[in-house]
Every structure is written in C-alpha cells, then in structure tokens.
Amino acid sequence: MKYLPIIICLAIYSVALFMPLPAQTQPAPEETVSLTEATHINDAVLILDSFAWKYQRRKIVNLSSFNGAINIPLTSVTWRKALELIAMRNQLLIEDKPGFIALIDVVVSREDAQEAAAADFDVGTNQVRITATALVADRAYLRGLGIDWSTLLDGKVQLNASFSGASNIASDLFGLSASRITTYDGQPIEVNTLLNVIESNQQGSVMANPSIVVNSGKQGFIQVGQDISVKLKDEAGNTIDTFFSTGIILNVKPTVVRVDTLDVIHLTVSIERSSASPGAVSTVINKNTSSTELILYDGEETAIGGLYDTDELRVRSGIPILKDLPWWVFGIRYLTGFSTYEKKERETVIIIKAEVIDSVIERARNRK
C-alpha cells in the first residue's frame, strides 16, 4: 500500500501525456469583407458597423468631414483591416472609444494649412474670363438667314444671301441697325444685332449668358438648369437618392501659353444641353453633348453648334370661342375649327469668348 500514491501519480501523468492539445482558433470567414472603390464612405461605415457590433459589440461612427467614395478596392480583408485601409487612403484617423470606434479628421495646424493652401496655387498665375452665350432658335429660321458661324470674328458673323428667305432678312436687319450694315450679301453683322433679330421675330431666345473667371490650368463649371433626383439601390440594398445635372452645362479648362510676346489660350471645353422626362417606370434624360479642344488668342470668340432637338406643337385654329367648345356641345368644335400639329427643330448655339486677365499681383500693382 505504500506504493499506491506513486502508482496514482503515474496514471494521471500518462493520461495527461496522451490527451490531444486544443486546436488553435482560426478567424471566422464572416470577418472578411469586400468593397469596391466607388462605395460611399457612409455605406462602407454601415457595412463595417455590422461586423464591429457582431464581434466586438462596438459601433463605428464617421465623425469626419469626408463625404465621398472610399477610393480603394477591398477584396476579402477583415473588417478592421478594411477600416484601417479606408482611413489611410482618405487621410483619416481611427480613435477607439468606449463602446464605439470613430473616424475623425487629421488635425492640421493653422500654419500648416496656410502653407498647404499656398502650395496649391500660384498667385502670379494669369486668369481667363470665359463668357458664354447660349442661343436656342428655330433651325429652319437660322438656315433661312444663312448664318455662317465659322466666320465669327470680333463679335461679327457673315450672312449668305443665297439661302432661301434671304430676301426677307434685309428689312429686319436694316430696321434694327441701319448704321452698322450697308449690304447684307457677305457683309459681317454684329452678333448682338443678330440675336435681337432672332428674338424680335420670336424665332428663338438667349437661354443664358453666364461669365466665369478661371485660373490658368484649372477647371471651370457653369450650369444653368436644375438637378433631378433618381432613386437607386446601393450595395447594401438601401434606397438612396442620386442626383443628375440637367440644363445647359459648360465645363471649361483654359491654359494660358506664352508664345514669344503673345498670350494664347488652350481651351478644353465640354457643352451639354439636357432635360429630364420622369416616367412611371424610369426617368429618361434627353442629352445633347459636344466637346472639343481649341486654341484662341486673347479676346477671340468661337461658336459651337449642331445641338438639335425637336418640339411638337398642337395649334388650334378656327372661329374664336366656338372652336374651343367641348365635343359634347353638338359637335360644333369640329365644324368651326381644326387642329394642326407642327414639328419644329431647334438648334442650340454656344458662343464662347476667352480673355486673358492679369494676375492678382499685377492687378494690385496697377491699382496702386
């Protein structure tokens, strides 16, 4: 019996020696996430928040001013790694708080912000004033006038008298500006006078006449219209409002180039004329676009046309009052009136003028 304790200890040691070791825990496959680079930061936070709450019982809150796409594709990475990559790509910080994880902006001192702002632009850079005139007129009327927009020079264009309807042009033009025009056969006419002729005959109108000053090498944007809202589904299945710009939209990027002693302007321009037609199923956006690259001298103008659309008009003619009676009044409306349908093609012409403006330093010196 004196060897019994020794036997018991040996038995326990043998059992412990041959017991299998516990398996190492592997990360659950549910912890990985995949996102596209076009995913909005709010949608990404919403997706990662579900993982953070499931595995750490904490919420993710976006307290930063960043409000755009994450700009980085993520494929099968853990939610914590995805959060760190998003913060690193968009210059954000992650703060672990009791109960939640916060995305915050990087704190920049005032001096550093001023230095960064000064490095983004050169105060000695020239500026360019872009003036645009958007004309919408009846296409047949413009063809009747015989306007040659390619001859636009110093605010004047030429008219071709060989076009049909040219015989009716002289009285309109002479009545508005007799002092400027002697003959109309190939004679330049001022654009302002031409626009007055078109508007006075109710054959068109100037839709917009915006003007914008842009730094050389920077992007300028002009929109005369409205943004429409279309409901779409995001990756998480949520309904979001996506806005589309419509109207007359002008994107310009002028660059001033010095050739010897002359300043020329390299102009990249994109023009869009669009309108929205909401329907029961979807929204249709009718769009006419044109884009080009130009080289203009200081103060030169150019015209961009060829943007067409068609309007269908219903005109009711006949004896006044009687032609507009309801159909159930003995059918008198059918005896005293008739309806006609007209299709009119309208052309949009954009006239662009570019002028070089001195830099802010030169303007300040000239003022002093």
Secondary structure, 3 states (H helix, E strand, C coil): CCCHHHHHHHHHHHHHHCCCCCCCCCCCHHHEEEECCCCEHHHHHHHHHHHHHHHHCCEEEECCCCCCECCCCEEEEEHHHHHHHHHHHCCEEEEEECCEEEEEECCCCHHHHHHHHHHHCCCCCCEEEEEEEEEEEEHHHHHHHCEEEEEEECCEEEECCCCCCHHHHHHHHHHHHCCCCCCCCCCEEEHHHHHHHHHHCCCEEEEECCEEEEECCCCEEEEEEEEEEEEEECCCCCEEEEEEEEEEEEEEEEEEEEECCEEEEEEEEEEEEEEEEECCCCEEEEEEEEEEEEEEECCCEEEEEEEEEEEEEEEEEECCCHHHCCCCCCCHHHHHEEEEEEEEEEEEEEEEEEEEECCHHHHHHHHC
